[in-house]
Amino acid sequence: MLNDPIEERLDKILEELRGIKDERSKLVDEVEELKQTVTVLGNSLMQHQMYLESIEAKQRMANLIISGVPENDFAIEEENLSTDEEKTKAILAQLQKENTEIENIERLGKPGQRLRMIRITLKNP
């Protein structure tokens, strides 16, 4: 009689242990799946970053940066842009690149006391 309740308790404990082992096994499998997913996502992210860097490098290849070109102190930005365009075309002509198609010309930085550089974006680098 005394053995019956002890055996029943032991059976319950063993059953709980089996359940815990099964649950642990499932969790270990899930962790392994998650590790694999993280690895795959990490590789994919690295490929996307490399792709974006290559696109950015191609875009930057179309840019020329010119420093040391004086700025006019025009209050109207459009007038300043037209003189920057003229100056840029003169520089390209001296470099024997006068047939180069220009997509955009802009001064880099805020207007102020420092001489700003000019970024020229070419249509066909």
C-alpha positions, -999 to 999 in steps of 0.1 A, spaced: 0 0 0 27 25 8 45 16 -23 15 25 -45 15 62 -38 53 64 -41 52 46 -74 24 68 -87 44 99 -78 75 85 -94 56 77 -125 42 112 -126 77 126 -121 91 104 -149 63 114 -172 70 151 -164 107 145 -171 99 129 -205 77 159 -213 105 182 -203 130 163 -224 107 164 -254 102 201 -250 139 206 -246 145 187 -278 120 208 -297 136 240 -283 171 228 -294 157 221 -329 141 255 -330 174 272 -319 193 254 -347 167 265 -373 170 300 -360 208 299 -362 206 287 -398 180 315 -406 203 341 -391 232 328 -411 212 329 -443 199 364 -436 234 376 -427 247 364 -460 218 380 -478 224 413 -460 261 412 -469 253 406 -506 228 435 -506 253 458 -490 279 449 -516 254 455 -544 244 489 -529 281 498 -525 288 490 -562 258 511 -573 271 540 -552 306 536 -566 292 538 -601 273 569 -593 303 585 -577 324 577 -608 303 603 -627 313 631 -602 342 655 -606 352 677 -577 369 710 -584 384 731 -557 399 766 -557 373 781 -581 364 816 -567 328 823 -560 309 854 -569 291 872 -541 258 874 -559 227 876 -538 209 856 -564 219 819 -565 209 815 -601 234 841 -613 261 824 -593 252 790 -608 255 804 -644 290 817 -636 299 784 -620 287 767 -652 308 790 -673 339 785 -651 334 747 -652 330 747 -690 362 767 -693 381 743 -670 368 713 -690 379 731 -722 414 735 -709 414 698 -701 402 691 -737 370 677 -725 347 704 -739 323 679 -755 316 663 -721 279 663 -712 272 678 -678 242 667 -659 245 689 -628 268 715 -613 266 725 -576 287 740 -549 293 718 -519 287 731 -484 271 762 -470 279 797 -485 302 815 -461 338 826 -457 353 793 -469 358 787 -506 333 759 -515 342 731 -539 322 725 -571 308 690 -578 301 683 -615 280 653 -623 286 640 -658 260 623 -679 284 597 -694 315 593 -672 
